[in-house]
Amino acid sequence: MREWWRGLAGELAGLVLPVGCAGCGAGRAVLCAGCRSELSGAGAGPVRPSPCPGGLPAVYAATVYREAVRAVVLAHKERGALPLAGALGAALAAAVRAGGAGRAGGGVALVPVPSARQRVRARGHDPALRIALAASARLRREGVPARVTPVLRLRRAVADQAGLGAAQRRENLAGALRTRPGAGRAMAGAARIVLVDDLVTTGSTLVEAARALREAGIGVLAAAVVAAPADSFVRPRSGATRTEQKTGE
């Protein structure tokens, strides 16, 4: 019976794991060195959607959402390539560090944006939660006391966000999230609370998540994501004043 199960597990792994690199398809590694470097977080920094929705906390992303990064995110999220969570978690940890986590000491609470239950059942896992767990483990290895506190829940059904514009996304998500009982206690001892997700596009999801936490009396200082569109990265303009460079305005 045990051998039968191992054989079945191997067949299933073959269905969900890429035969080549999940980012570029080369070789037979789950993730090649080149695509792994795309997720190193070397270019992590602040991002801001345009237009920027009100109530959006400061957001930091590890890398640009394009080509290999897009392929890796989708392979993990939609095709169940779970071993990719390590590399995605390392990228998310870099974004959390870019937002200042660990600089002033104290613990960091990572709050993943929840997926709808039906999506979790369909996928077989919760992508944001899995990446957050990998990120917290990475941060702890680097000396940052981090933990995952999944205190957000959906209070009602929401439509699939794919294909929706910014205004439609805001309407779709307005009031959709709540905190579970005891959320405040779960945050006890955290010097910094960071919302985390795999992507940011319009910022609507993070705005709603921050609102739900504030409603429960929990302040959010920042949000961190694996990737964001290239044009949302904040880069100082030539000749910008020191104040402008700090705010990105």
Protein Blocks (a to p, Z undefined) as FASTA:
>chain_A
ZZmmmmmmmmmmmmmpcfbdfklopajbfbdfklmmmmnommgccdddddddehiacddd
fbdcehjlmmmmmmmmmnopaklmmmmmmmmmmmmmmnopoklgpadddddddddfklmm
mnopafklmmmmmmmmmmmmnopacddddfbccfbdcddfehpafklmmmmmgokaccde
hklmmmgoiabdcdddfbdcklmmmmmmmmmmmmnopacfbdcdfbdcfklpccddehia
fklmmnoZZ
